[in-house]
């Protein structure tokens, strides 16, 4: 029997102690967080060891550090996958003019530009619901974000923080019998979504983020870990372009961002690279999401072995059929989400198994790894998140036995 392996998208619930420790850290003069001290480092190290141990106890095949090195100072936080990089990059400054407050930007055929976050087409269409606290829509904390006010580059503090992430995960893996694990990191295109007040050119700013992220990628890969590049922008940007662009224009715009990933990971073996895309983590209608069939061929242009994508999200679950026509190259593996971060309902193991069997019958069970749609940490109650992972593992077991 071929056992379908299990993993998850990255973020796992933080402990109250770790959240409090992050909130208590000294703020630097530039408004970003960390000043490292022995007490904080000790709390973080113990938390990572515990979260690897918990993944082992549940039966997760390929664990990570829960993204615990990506600081969250509150229990609810949808954006730590992205905002963690602000502590690690020079050239950023909180100016008061950021992506949450800037005026709307209009695109035209052949000239695509990202508009402000509040001008996203799904948010505009359902403005009343987004502004109604009883609607059930949540988008997480919308605090101030920085702008690039000078040349961006990976900082010495960033190198120190990445080294700490690597050390903590490797220690946890060794302590709990794992040979392999992964660390999450930001894609250049997602980095370049912050406000640019220095370069004045979209392509130049993207190029700068390629050079900026490369040291983090190399450090993780050289440590022998799997590198997961998180890039919701590949799918999510479509909603942030107003008016809606043609598919052709959007694919041309997105192809540059795929190429940026490949340039930033040059020389790193594809076998060590996982690439994750999603349509965003907020709990909203998502009526303006681009269809997966349009971007799936571009996904395969990423030089990676593992492709992680949402497949339990009710807006996109039906799109598993894309793989019937697209096909999967023989040396690639798909990592579909089979439990969702967007609902408090815990998926039944038989539903998880059914979702996995669809993919396994198309590409083979040895080329499917069961995962979550997106990170669970900061987006769903911890008690529910851990039970979802238990259901994920049991569903993979059931699918494996039936296949």
GUKEGU-526564 format. One line per 5 residues: their letters; for each residue x, y, z of N, C-alpha, C. Coordinates in pm, whole numbers. Example, Ala and Ser with C-alpha at 12.3 -4.5 7.8 and 13.67 -1.06 7.14 Angstrom:
BEGIN
AS	1319 -569 780 1230 -450 780 1320 -330 780 ~ 1285 -225 708 1367 -106 714 1290 3 787
# end
This chain:
BEGIN
XXXXX	84 -120 0 0 0 0 87 125 0 ~ 56 218 -89 124 347 -89 55 441 8 ~ 128 484 110 71 573 210 78 717 160 ~ -35 784 155 -37 925 120 20 1005 236 ~ 123 1080 210 188 1160 314 101 1280 351
XXXXX	132 1339 466 56 1454 514 149 1568 553 ~ 99 1688 535 172 1809 575 66 1916 599 ~ 103 2042 593 8 2153 604 72 2275 540 ~ -2 2383 530 47 2498 455 148 2582 530 ~ 150 2573 664 255 2646 735 218 2694 873
XXXXX	136 2797 882 108 2860 1010 22 2770 1099 ~ 67 2753 1223 -8 2678 1323 -37 2767 1443 ~ -137 2734 1525 -173 2820 1637 -56 2842 1732 ~ -34 2968 1768 68 3002 1866 14 2980 2007 ~ 104 2950 2099 64 2937 2238 44 3076 2298
XXXXX	-39 3089 2402 -54 3219 2468 79 3276 2515 ~ 169 3189 2563 300 3237 2610 379 3300 2496 ~ 377 3237 2378 453 3290 2266 391 3419 2216 ~ 259 3427 2208 191 3550 2166 227 3664 2262 ~ 223 3636 2392 255 3739 2491 401 3781 2481
XXXXX	489 3685 2456 631 3719 2443 657 3807 2322 ~ 587 3780 2213 601 3866 2095 549 4006 2122 ~ 436 4015 2193 378 4146 2222 467 4228 2314 ~ 546 4160 2396 629 4230 2495 766 4268 2442 ~ 799 4228 2322 934 4255 2271 957 4403 2250
XXXXX	1080 4444 2265 1117 4584 2249 1106 4625 2104 ~ 1046 4740 2079 1030 4792 1943 1149 4879 1907 ~ 1203 4858 1788 1315 4939 1742 1268 5077 1702 ~ 1364 5164 1677 1332 5303 1643 1251 5316 1515 ~ 1267 5221 1422 1195 5230 1294 1052 5177 1303
XXXXX	1010 5135 1421 873 5089 1439 853 4940 1422 ~ 958 4868 1381 948 4723 1367 996 4656 1494 ~ 966 4527 1501 985 4463 1629 1127 4422 1656 ~ 1187 4314 1612 1247 4246 1722 1379 4301 1770 ~ 1393 4308 1898 1522 4311 1964 1529 4177 2037
XXXXX	1621 4093 1995 1628 3958 2051 1694 3960 2188 ~ 1641 3880 2278 1706 3861 2408 1695 3714 2444 ~ 1772 3673 2543 1781 3532 2577 1647 3475 2622 ~ 1569 3555 2695 1440 3505 2743 1347 3474 2627 ~ 1339 3568 2530 1252 3545 2415 1300 3426 2333
XXXXX	1430 3418 2309 1484 3308 2229 1452 3175 2296 ~ 1460 3169 2427 1427 3046 2498 1281 3008 2485 ~ 1192 3107 2496 1049 3080 2480 1020 3029 2340 ~ 1081 3093 2240 1059 3052 2101 1111 2911 2077 ~ 1228 2882 2128 1287 2749 2106 1199 2640 2166
XXXXX	1151 2661 2287 1065 2561 2352 933 2545 2276 ~ 879 2658 2227 752 2651 2153 767 2572 2024 ~ 879 2592 1954 901 2518 1829 916 2369 1858 ~ 991 2335 1963 1005 2194 1999 868 2133 2028 ~ 785 2206 2101 652 2155 2135 565 2138 2012
XXXXX	571 2232 1916 483 2223 1800 528 2111 1706 ~ 658 2085 1698 703 1970 1620 659 1841 1687 ~ 669 1838 1820 625 1719 1893 475 1693 1872 ~ 396 1799 1870 252 1782 1853 220 1733 1712 ~ 292 1783 1612 272 1734 1475 308 1586 1466
XXXXX	414 1547 1536 454 1407 1538 347 1320 1602 ~ 291 1367 1712 190 1289 1783 65 1271 1698 ~ 29 1371 1619 -87 1362 1532 -61 1270 1414 ~ 64 1267 1366 100 1183 1253 131 1261 1126 ~ 161 1391 1138 200 1470 1022 334 1419 969
XXXXX	340 1391 839 460 1332 779 572 1434 761 ~ 535 1554 716 636 1657 686 598 1782 764 ~ 663 1807 877 625 1917 965 706 2043 936 ~ 670 2149 1007 751 2270 1007 755 2326 1149 ~ 797 2450 1162 806 2513 1294 678 2588 1329
XXXXX	569 2565 1254 444 2637 1278 450 2782 1237 ~ 560 2820 1171 589 2962 1140 603 3044 1268 ~ 648 2981 1375 657 3050 1502 760 3163 1499 ~ 858 3155 1412 954 3264 1398 898 3384 1326 ~ 777 3371 1267 707 3482 1204 614 3540 1309
XXXXX	657 3647 1370 598 3693 1495 452 3732 1481 ~ 372 3683 1577 232 3724 1594 216 3771 1737 ~ 169 3894 1755 152 3948 1890 5 3950 1932 ~ -80 3882 1855 -221 3865 1891 -264 3728 1842 ~ -367 3674 1906 -411 3538 1872 -471 3531 1733
XXXXX	-531 3640 1684 -589 3646 1551 -499 3732 1463 ~ -446 3674 1358 -355 3747 1269 -350 3673 1137 ~ -404 3733 1032 -406 3668 901 -279 3696 820 ~ -196 3789 866 -92 3840 779 50 3813 818 ~ 76 3730 922 214 3708 966 299 3643 858
XXXXX	236 3565 769 311 3502 659 382 3607 574 ~ 328 3730 576 378 3839 493 454 3941 578 ~ 393 3983 689 448 4093 768 577 4055 839 ~ 606 3924 853 731 3884 919 852 3944 849 ~ 840 3964 718 957 4007 641 994 4152 673
XXXXX	900 4230 727 930 4369 758 1043 4380 861 ~ 1056 4280 949 1164 4279 1047 1298 4242 984 ~ 1296 4191 862 1418 4131 806 1473 4207 685 ~ 1408 4317 650 1448 4389 529 1479 4535 561 ~ 1592 4580 514 1627 4722 526 1561 4800 412
XXXXX	1538 4929 435 1481 5016 333 1333 5039 348 ~ 1272 4984 455 1129 4998 478 1103 5097 592 ~ 992 5165 582 957 5265 683 806 5280 690 ~ 753 5293 810 610 5321 826 591 5471 807 ~ 524 5508 699 511 5649 661 372 5704 683
XXXXX	276 5615 709 137 5660 718 64 5650 585 ~ 140 5634 476 82 5615 343 115 5473 300 ~ 21 5381 320 51 5242 290 -59 5182 204 ~ -49 5052 180 -141 4986 88 -284 4983 140 ~ -302 5009 269 -438 5007 323 -505 5143 314
XXXXX	-426 5248 291 -483 5383 294 -467 5459 163 ~ -389 5409 70 -366 5481 -55 -493 5487 -139 ~ -498 5585 -226 -613 5603 -313 -623 5489 -414 ~ -744 5459 -463 -759 5355 -565 -675 5383 -688 ~ -627 5277 -751 -546 5288 -872 -618 5213 -983
XXXXX	-637 5276 -1095 -709 5212 -1206 -610 5155 -1308 ~ -645 5037 -1359 -567 4971 -1462 -633 4993 -1597 ~ -560 4965 -1701 -611 4972 -1838 -551 4857 -1917 ~ -610 4820 -2030 -556 4708 -2108 -408 4726 -2138 ~ -330 4625 -2105 -186 4630 -2127 -110 4704 -2020
XXXXX	-179 4760 -1923 -114 4836 -1816 -181 4801 -1683 ~ -145 4685 -1629 -206 4637 -1506 -133 4696 -1386 ~ -210 4744 -1290 -156 4796 -1165 -245 4749 -1050 ~ -182 4721 -938 -259 4680 -821 -318 4803 -754 ~ -446 4794 -723 -512 4904 -655 -495 4889 -504
XXXXX	-554 4978 -427 -542 4970 -282 -625 4853 -230 ~ -591 4803 -112 -663 4688 -57 -812 4716 -39 ~ -853 4833 13 -998 4855 28 -1073 4867 -105 ~ -999 4878 -216 -1061 4891 -347 -1068 4756 -419 ~ -1035 4648 -351 -1045 4516 -412 -1189 4493 -456
XXXXX	-1206 4425 -569 -1339 4417 -629 -1437 4338 -543 ~ -1392 4232 -475 -1482 4157 -387 -1524 4244 -268 ~ -1432 4325 -216 -1462 4410 -103 -1559 4522 -142 ~ -1544 4572 -264 -1633 4678 -310 -1773 4623 -335 ~ -1781 4506 -397 -1911 4447 -430 -1993 4418 -303
XXXXX	-1924 4374 -199 -1992 4338 -74 -1954 4435 38 ~ -1948 4562 4 -1902 4662 102 -1983 4659 230 ~ -2116 4648 218 -2200 4647 338 -2167 4528 427 ~ -2147 4413 366 -2116 4293 444 -1978 4303 509 ~ -1880 4355 434 -1746 4368 490 -1743 4464 609
XXXXX	-1831 4561 608 -1833 4661 715 -1928 4623 829 ~ -1996 4511 817 -2092 4467 918 -2025 4363 1008 ~ -1999 4395 1134 -1930 4300 1222 -2009 4174 1251 ~ -2139 4172 1216 -2221 4053 1239 -2229 3963 1116 ~ -2163 4001 1006 -2177 3927 880 -2100 3796 878
XXXXX	-2001 3782 967 -1917 3664 965 -1793 3680 879 ~ -1784 3790 805 -1665 3816 725 -1555 3869 815 ~ -1437 3810 805 -1322 3859 880 -1202 3870 787 ~ -1127 3977 802 -1009 4000 719 -883 4014 803 ~ -895 3998 933 -779 4010 1019 -744 4154 1048
XXXXX	-635 4172 1120 -589 4305 1159 -546 4383 1036 ~ -593 4507 1025 -556 4592 913 -476 4712 964 ~ -370 4683 1038 -283 4788 1089 -197 4847 980 ~ -112 4941 1018 -27 5010 922 79 4915 866 ~ 107 4930 737 214 4856 673 319 4955 623
XXXXX	442 4909 607 547 5002 566 547 5027 416 ~ 627 5124 379 656 5152 239 807 5139 220 ~ 847 5112 98 990 5114 65 1030 5259 38 ~ 1109 5315 129 1153 5453 113 1299 5463 70 ~ 1363 5348 52 1500 5341 6 1523 5206 -58
XXXXX	1645 5176 -100 1674 5045 -159 1645 4933 -59 ~ 1572 4831 -102 1542 4719 -13 1653 4615 -22 ~ 1686 4556 91 1788 4451 96 1769 4370 222 ~ 1815 4247 219 1802 4159 336 1900 4205 443 ~ 1851 4221 564 1931 4283 669 2011 4180 748
XXXXX	2105 4230 827 2181 4143 916 2088 4082 1021 ~ 1991 4159 1068 1893 4105 1162 1814 3994 1095 ~ 1780 4012 967 1709 3908 894 1789 3778 890 ~ 1917 3789 867 2002 3670 864 2003 3602 1002 ~ 2007 3684 1108 2008 3629 1243 1876 3558 1273
XXXXX	1765 3619 1233 1634 3558 1257 1615 3430 1177 ~ 1661 3430 1052 1650 3309 970 1736 3197 1028 ~ 1855 3231 1073 1941 3130 1136 1875 3071 1260 ~ 1804 3155 1334 1734 3107 1453 1620 3014 1414 ~ 1545 3049 1309 1439 2961 1260 1496 2824 1221
XXXXX	1606 2826 1150 1668 2702 1103 1714 2618 1222 ~ 1782 2681 1315 1832 2610 1433 1719 2547 1512 ~ 1612 2624 1534 1500 2573 1613 1432 2456 1545 ~ 1409 2467 1414 1340 2358 1344 1428 2234 1338 ~ 1554 2250 1306 1643 2133 1298 1653 2062 1432
XXXXX	1656 2140 1539 1660 2080 1672 1531 2002 1700 ~ 1416 2060 1664 1289 1993 1685 1276 1867 1602 ~ 1321 1873 1477 1315 1754 1391 1398 1641 1449 ~ 1519 1673 1493 1607 1570 1548 1550 1510 1676 ~ 1488 1595 1758 1436 1548 1886 1317 1456 1870
XXXXX	1244 1469 1758 1119 1395 1745 1119 1300 1625 ~ 1237 1263 1579 1251 1154 1485 1220 1186 1340 ~ 1225 1313 1304 1200 1351 1165 1332 1365 1089 ~ 1331 1325 964 1445 1348 878 1428 1473 793 ~ 1304 1519 775 1279 1632 686 1170 1721 742
XXXXX	1184 1851 716 1083 1949 751 1096 2068 660 ~ 1006 2164 673 1010 2280 583 997 2409 661 ~ 1048 2516 601 1031 2651 652 962 2735 546 ~ 871 2820 590 799 2909 499 877 3037 476 ~ 863 3090 357 929 3215 323 845 3289 219
XXXXX	872 3415 203 789 3502 118 839 3504 -26 ~ 748 3502 -122 785 3515 -263 819 3660 -295 ~ 909 3683 -392 941 3821 -430 819 3902 -471 ~ 726 3839 -544 610 3914 -592 520 3957 -478 ~ 508 3873 -374 429 3914 -259 498 4024 -180
XXXXX	630 4017 -173 704 4126 -109 684 4258 -179 ~ 677 4254 -310 669 4378 -387 529 4439 -387 ~ 438 4384 -309 303 4441 -301 296 4558 -202 ~ 398 4578 -123 395 4694 -34 412 4820 -118 ~ 386 4935 -57 396 5062 -128 541 5091 -165
XXXXX	562 5138 -285 696 5173 -333 708 5325 -343 ~ 794 5381 -261 819 5525 -266 963 5555 -304 ~ 1029 5455 -361 1171 5473 -397 1200 5441 -543 ~ 1156 5324 -590 1196 5277 -723 1117 5344 -834 ~ 989 5359 -815 906 5425 -915 881 5343 -1039
XXXXX	909 5214 -1034 888 5127 -1150 854 4989 -1097 ~ 741 4933 -1142 692 4805 -1089 793 4694 -1113 ~ 849 4686 -1233 943 4578 -1264 1073 4593 -1187 ~ 1121 4714 -1171 1243 4737 -1094 1224 4699 -947 ~ 1106 4730 -895 1077 4696 -756 1071 4545 -739
XXXXX	1010 4475 -834 1006 4328 -830 1147 4272 -835 ~ 1231 4325 -923 1369 4279 -932 1443 4297 -800 ~ 1416 4407 -733 1481 4433 -605 1442 4328 -501 ~ 1317 4285 -506 1272 4183 -411 1330 4045 -445 ~ 1360 4020 -571 1429 3896 -607 1563 3889 -535
XXXXX	1641 3997 -544 1771 4000 -478 1756 3999 -326 ~ 1651 4062 -276 1631 4072 -131 1600 3937 -69 ~ 1515 3857 -132 1471 3731 -72 1572 3617 -91 ~ 1659 3629 -188 1750 3518 -219 1834 3472 -98 ~ 1888 3561 -16 1966 3512 100 1885 3422 193
XXXXX	1757 3453 212 1674 3370 299 1654 3232 235 ~ 1627 3230 106 1608 3103 36 1734 3016 46 ~ 1849 3077 19 1975 3002 20 2005 2946 158 ~ 1981 3026 262 2011 2980 398 1928 2857 434 ~ 1800 2859 400 1712 2746 431 1754 2623 351
XXXXX	1779 2642 222 1817 2529 137 1952 2470 180 ~ 2047 2556 211 2180 2508 250 2176 2434 383 ~ 2072 2459 463 2056 2387 589 1993 2249 567 ~ 1961 2216 442 1905 2085 410 1756 2074 433 ~ 1689 2187 454 1545 2187 476 1470 2213 346
XXXXX	1342 2177 344 1258 2215 231 1220 2362 246 ~ 1219 2430 133 1189 2572 127 1049 2588 69 ~ 955 2639 150 821 2667 96 809 2815 66 ~ 785 2847 -58 768 2985 -101 620 3015 -107 ~ 576 3107 -22 436 3144 -14 408 3261 -107
XXXXX	316 3240 -202 288 3345 -300 140 3352 -334 ~ 57 3398 -239 -84 3418 -271 -106 3515 -385 ~ -10 3603 -409 -30 3705 -512 -59 3647 -649 ~ -8 3527 -676 -27 3467 -808 -176 3455 -842 ~ -257 3418 -743 -401 3408 -764 -474 3532 -714
XXXXX	-429 3583 -600 -504 3686 -529 -496 3822 -597 ~ -389 3849 -669 -375 3979 -737 -494 4010 -827 ~ -555 3905 -882 -664 3926 -979 -776 4010 -918 ~ -804 3989 -791 -909 4063 -722 -867 4207 -690 ~ -737 4232 -694 -685 4363 -656 -654 4449 -779
XXXXX	-713 4414 -891 -696 4491 -1015 -833 4543 -1056 ~ -842 4672 -1072 -972 4737 -1095 -959 4836 -1211 ~ -1040 4820 -1317 -1143 4718 -1337 -1083 4582 -1367 ~ -1167 4480 -1370 -1118 4344 -1394 -1041 4337 -1524 ~ -921 4280 -1523 -841 4272 -1646 -882 4155 -1733
XXXXX	-836 4155 -1855 -854 4036 -1939 -765 3925 -1884 ~ -802 3802 -1912 -720 3689 -1868 -582 3697 -1931 ~ -576 3737 -2057 -447 3746 -2126 -355 3846 -2058 ~ -407 3963 -2025 -325 4064 -1958 -280 4015 -1821 ~ -371 3949 -1751 -336 3903 -1617 -227 3796 -1622
XXXXX	-236 3705 -1718 -136 3600 -1728 0 3657 -1766 ~ 2 3758 -1850 129 3823 -1883 188 3891 -1759 ~ 103 3959 -1683 144 4024 -1559 198 3920 -1460 ~ 132 3806 -1451 167 3704 -1353 291 3626 -1395 ~ 312 3608 -1524 429 3534 -1572 559 3598 -1523
XXXXX	561 3730 -1512 680 3798 -1459 704 3760 -1314 ~ 598 3737 -1240 611 3704 -1100 653 3558 -1080 ~ 611 3472 -1172 661 3334 -1172 811 3334 -1204 ~ 849 3410 -1304 991 3417 -1342 1075 3471 -1227 ~ 1018 3563 -1147 1091 3618 -1034 1125 3510 -932
XXXXX	1031 3418 -908 1057 3307 -816 1173 3223 -868 ~ 1172 3193 -996 1276 3108 -1054 1412 3175 -1049 ~ 1415 3306 -1070 1543 3376 -1061 1595 3378 -917 ~ 1504 3395 -822 1544 3404 -683 1591 3270 -627 ~ 1547 3160 -687 1583 3026 -638 1687 2957 -726
XXXXX	1746 3031 -817 1844 2972 -910 1953 2899 -831 ~ 1980 2775 -873 2084 2696 -809 2034 2609 -695 ~ 1913 2633 -646 1856 2549 -540 1787 2430 -605 ~ 1815 2309 -563 1751 2193 -625 1599 2202 -617 ~ 1532 2173 -728 1386 2177 -730 1326 2083 -626
XXXXX	1398 1975 -593 1348 1878 -496 1331 1937 -357 ~ 1395 2051 -332 1384 2116 -201 1279 2226 -198 ~ 1213 2251 -311 1125 2368 -319 979 2327 -322 ~ 900 2386 -232 754 2378 -230 702 2517 -265 ~ 601 2523 -350 542 2652 -388 395 2652 -350
XXXXX	354 2753 -274 216 2760 -226 146 2882 -283 ~ 29 2859 -344 -57 2970 -385 -195 2951 -323 ~ -263 3062 -303 -400 3057 -255 -470 3185 -300 ~ -597 3193 -271 -676 3310 -309 -694 3406 -191 ~ -605 3397 -94 -611 3486 21 -676 3419 140
XXXXX	-644 3468 257 -687 3401 379 -811 3461 443 ~ -858 3572 390 -972 3635 458 -1099 3551 437 ~ -1190 3559 533 -1314 3482 529 -1423 3568 468 ~ -1427 3573 336 -1523 3654 264 -1579 3581 145 ~ -1660 3647 62 -1729 3580 -50 -1637 3527 -159
XXXXX	-1530 3598 -193 -1435 3555 -297 -1501 3537 -434 ~ -1600 3618 -465 -1669 3604 -594 -1584 3650 -711 ~ -1478 3724 -685 -1395 3776 -794 -1263 3701 -806 ~ -1252 3584 -746 -1133 3501 -762 -1117 3457 -907 ~ -994 3452 -953 -968 3396 -1085 -984 3245 -1079
XXXXX	-1033 3185 -1186 -1048 3040 -1190 -912 2973 -1197 ~ -900 2860 -1129 -773 2789 -1121 -723 2745 -1259 ~ -816 2712 -1348 -776 2662 -1479 -693 2764 -1556 ~ -710 2891 -1526 -634 2993 -1597 -489 3002 -1549 ~ -467 2977 -1421 -333 2996 -1366 -258 2866 -1340
XXXXX	-326 2752 -1345 -259 2625 -1317 -142 2598 -1413 ~ -154 2627 -1544 -38 2606 -1631 82 2691 -1589 ~ 57 2814 -1544 166 2898 -1495 228 2841 -1369 ~ 144 2782 -1284 195 2720 -1162 304 2620 -1195 ~ 284 2541 -1299 382 2440 -1336 509 2500 -1394
XXXXX	508 2629 -1424 630 2696 -1470 724 2729 -1355 ~ 673 2721 -1231 761 2740 -1116 854 2620 -1107 ~ 982 2647 -1092 1080 2539 -1083 1079 2484 -939 ~ 986 2394 -915 968 2333 -783 923 2190 -803 ~ 937 2110 -699 884 1974 -708 743 1966 -652
XXXXX	711 2050 -552 585 2038 -480 499 2162 -502 ~ 371 2142 -535 279 2252 -562 161 2245 -466 ~ 150 2346 -381 46 2352 -279 -60 2453 -322 ~ -188 2413 -311 -296 2500 -356 -424 2463 -282 ~ -519 2557 -279 -647 2535 -213 -734 2438 -294
XXXXX	-787 2339 -225 -878 2244 -291 -994 2203 -201 ~ -1000 2260 -80 -1114 2236 9 -1202 2360 19 ~ -1149 2475 -17 -1224 2599 -21 -1347 2579 -111 ~ -1467 2614 -61 -1589 2585 -136 -1597 2665 -266 ~ -1518 2767 -280 -1516 2842 -406 -1430 2771 -511
XXXXX	-1344 2679 -467 -1248 2620 -560 -1240 2467 -554 ~ -1314 2403 -467 -1303 2257 -455 -1332 2186 -586 ~ -1427 2238 -664 -1467 2172 -788 -1355 2171 -892 ~ -1252 2251 -871 -1149 2266 -973 -1043 2157 -972 ~ -1065 2051 -894 -974 1936 -900 -970 1878 -1041
XXXXX	-1076 1901 -1117 -1082 1846 -1253 -980 1910 -1347 ~ -920 2021 -1306 -816 2083 -1388 -706 1983 -1422 ~ -675 1896 -1326 -564 1803 -1345 -598 1691 -1443 ~ -724 1674 -1478 -761 1576 -1580 -704 1616 -1716 ~ -710 1745 -1746 -665 1793 -1876 -520 1842 -1872
XXXXX	-482 1904 -1761 -349 1964 -1754 -239 1860 -1748 ~ -261 1757 -1669 -156 1658 -1651 -48 1710 -1556 ~ 27 1619 -1498 133 1655 -1404 263 1592 -1450 ~ 367 1673 -1472 496 1615 -1510 541 1507 -1412 ~ 612 1410 -1462 642 1290 -1385 723 1317 -1259
XXXXX	799 1427 -1258 885 1454 -1142 823 1553 -1044 ~ 691 1580 -1057 625 1678 -970 525 1611 -877 ~ 494 1681 -769 400 1632 -668 301 1743 -636 ~ 173 1709 -625 74 1809 -586 44 1796 -437 ~ 18 1910 -375 -6 1918 -230 -138 1991 -210
XXXXX	-250 1927 -243 -380 1995 -234 -427 2014 -91 ~ -492 2127 -68 -559 2147 60 -684 2062 65 ~ -697 1982 168 -816 1897 183 -890 1925 313 ~ -839 2019 392 -916 2080 501 -895 2231 490 ~ -995 2306 532 -997 2449 506 -975 2531 633
XXXXX	-909 2645 615 -892 2743 722 -1012 2837 730 ~ -1104 2827 636 -1211 2927 622 -1343 2886 685 ~ -1345 2774 757 -1468 2731 823 -1433 2668 957 ~ -1521 2689 1054 -1505 2624 1184 -1554 2480 1182 ~ -1621 2441 1077 -1669 2303 1066 -1548 2212 1040
XXXXX	-1535 2107 1119 -1424 2014 1102 -1462 1909 998 ~ -1380 1899 896 -1407 1806 787 -1405 1661 838 ~ -1502 1582 795 -1506 1440 831 -1391 1369 760 ~ -1326 1272 825 -1217 1200 759 -1255 1137 627 ~ -1381 1092 614 -1422 1032 487 -1429 1137 375
XXXXX	-1467 1261 409 -1464 1367 309 -1321 1397 268 ~ -1231 1403 366 -1089 1423 336 -1040 1312 243 ~ -1078 1188 275 -1035 1075 193 -1089 1085 51 ~ -1215 1123 37 -1273 1138 -96 -1199 1243 -177 ~ -1167 1355 -114 -1094 1460 -184 -958 1410 -231
XXXXX	-889 1336 -146 -757 1284 -182 -767 1178 -292 ~ -869 1096 -286 -884 989 -387 -902 1048 -526 ~ -971 1162 -536 -987 1225 -668 -851 1254 -730 ~ -764 1315 -652 -632 1351 -704 -545 1227 -726 ~ -552 1133 -632 -468 1015 -642 -500 932 -766
XXXXX	-628 928 -804 -665 850 -921 -619 918 -1050 ~ -594 1047 -1043 -547 1120 -1161 -396 1115 -1177 ~ -323 1130 -1066 -176 1143 -1076 -101 1033 -1003 ~ -171 949 -927 -107 844 -849 -90 887 -704 ~ -118 798 -608 -110 834 -466 29 875 -421
XXXXX	132 824 -489 268 859 -451 304 1003 -490 ~ 216 1065 -569 242 1204 -610 137 1300 -555 ~ 78 1260 -442 -16 1345 -370 25 1352 -224 ~ 32 1472 -169 55 1492 -26 -64 1572 28 ~ -129 1520 131 -246 1586 189 -203 1708 270
XXXXX	-275 1818 252 -238 1942 320 -362 2022 357 ~ -339 2140 408 -445 2236 438 -451 2339 327 ~ -565 2405 313 -577 2510 212 -476 2620 235 ~ -465 2662 360 -377 2773 396 -337 2752 542 ~ -263 2847 597 -223 2834 736 -343 2840 830
XXXXX	-337 2763 938 -446 2760 1036 -420 2856 1152 ~ -294 2887 1177 -260 2972 1290 -308 3115 1271 ~ -377 3168 1372 -425 3305 1367 -553 3323 1291 ~ -608 3215 1233 -727 3226 1149 -842 3141 1198 ~ -815 3052 1289 -918 2961 1339 -879 2923 1482
XXXXX	-975 2893 1566 -944 2865 1706 -848 2746 1716 ~ -750 2756 1806 -651 2648 1815 -711 2510 1835 ~ -811 2497 1920 -871 2365 1943 -926 2305 1814 ~ -987 2391 1731 -1044 2345 1604 -931 2314 1506 ~ -829 2397 1503 -719 2378 1409 -652 2242 1429
XXXXX	-625 2207 1554 -556 2080 1579 -644 1961 1544 ~ -775 1972 1568 -864 1862 1532 -875 1849 1380 ~ -868 1961 1309 -866 1955 1163 -744 1876 1115 ~ -629 1897 1178 -511 1823 1138 -525 1674 1169 ~ -591 1642 1281 -617 1501 1310 -706 1439 1202
XXXXX	-807 1513 1158 -895 1464 1053 -820 1448 921 ~ -728 1540 895 -644 1533 776 -564 1403 773 ~ -501 1371 885 -419 1250 892 -504 1125 880 ~ -617 1122 949 -705 1005 942 -763 989 801 ~ -798 1101 738 -850 1094 601 -747 1039 505
XXXXX	-621 1081 521 -513 1029 436 -495 880 457 ~ -508 836 583 -496 692 612 -607 614 542 ~ -729 666 550 -843 597 487 -830 594 335 ~ -788 705 278 -770 708 133 -663 611 89 ~ -554 604 165 -444 513 130 -490 369 132
XXX	-570 334 233 -614 194 245 -711 159 132 ~ -792 254 91 -890 227 -16 -822 223 -153 ~ -719 302 -170 -650 305 -299 -558 184 -316
# end
